[in-house]
């Protein structure tokens, strides 16, 4: 392992509610979080001593081995989360490299993330199946056992009537006047985030006939004051009054299968969970959470927050561990859950200090560009989700998110590679999984996903020296240029390769031969290095448009019985 990858635990204190409220007075003086909203900030200079262990590079982070039976369920207040993250700069804000990457600058599989697209090919069958264990969910009827209790989307918890098991599902419906809006977004979001590598729950589109619904006599729901009330037929009628009804009298719903294990609440985007001994990396320094900003911008997941995550305790008998899920995609793309998204969605925080000041100074005569922008016509089943006017680097969630604010150019590059890995055909296939009744709705989603993918690739694949996938065979170094391969940059003028003899015990490097200039992404290795146990090659790129590509990428290789194995990739 590289020395910079040593697990660190930070004692991150939480601000008191009183302190948070006092900070509200600073709102109009400027939004502290927005100061770090850009992804291209300069990295702090860090001394780096390179050393590789025999098992590097690690592709599995075994973070479920330590017993976590002491984890207790935690329910996070959405209001407190909003106040805390809007008016206080949360988490460790140091500009440091993501702490959970391996020596090849990749994220290992873990209880948070599993490498899929961008790491290995994904076929169409796996893409549309996602996390689902069934090709379709068949239910002749549902028995309601509880109200949904949280969120704006109407729904309830139920089991399949007459089923051999008591598997619990949560059913959620579309808003009146906008059929398929929330359920289509949820289905597409589930499949897309699964393909990207996150843990998500099984989701199925179903059609509910009211005549087949029964209510468990013990069913309850919580009213607006949080008090338990009996779930009655009148409760159901009021709920369905807020749901879109199909022409045949049925209601389309998204049935979410409860994940295996015991619910443990949600995770925050900063700090660690104190009662989980496996949770050692501050969440704001986990690459898959930082780069989630890239994916959120792609699908306009503007309510990326703690309340839309899920922790589940798996196992028992003294060997339990927590698995972390991305959860609730009913408010992505153009869906605002209860209707189409507003013009502000994805373009500004709910409360933005600098913008508020400017509005006040001009007595309301000034308005941000997004408020003055003409919204193109959109399909009611999709909402205002297009690539028109999309600027990836300017995208904002509803309120600040510590991991998003800590995203650096190398994190954004990692995320953009996964976005760029989706082909047009795959995105068209994903759009079809929304099962919209009008092909025009499917076409709008596909065009938006494709257009926004291309803008993300252009913005973030070029932010660092984009060299990846090193190999050393037959005495030749080969690598790839991710920006050129994604067709968002022209081929560079040249690549310059400096070979080095590397001593893994001392960390010392010694140049071997003069720099080699080549017009293609490959170069010969000096013969005198052929028997060394370790070698490295510093590669920088000469490109008139991207002068920062001159910052070298260092490739490291270890010689073993099978040949040369890539063990390190460092962006200087």
Beta strands, then each sheet from edge to edge (+ up, - down):
strand 1: 142-147
strand 2: 155-160
strand 3: 169-173
strand 4: 203-208
strand 5: 213-222
strand 6: 228-230
strand 7: 251-257
strand 8: 262-263
strand 9: 309-314
strand 10: 321-326
strand 11: 467-473
strand 12: 476-481
strand 13: 494-502
strand 14: 509-511
strand 15: 516-518
strand 16: 522-524
strand 17: 534-542
strand 18: 553-560
strand 19: 563-571
sheet 1: 4+ 7- 3+ 2- 1+ 5+ 6-
sheet 2: 8+ 9- 10+
sheet 3: 11+ 12- 16+
sheet 4: 14+ 13- 15+
sheet 5: 14+ 13- 17+ 18- 19+
end
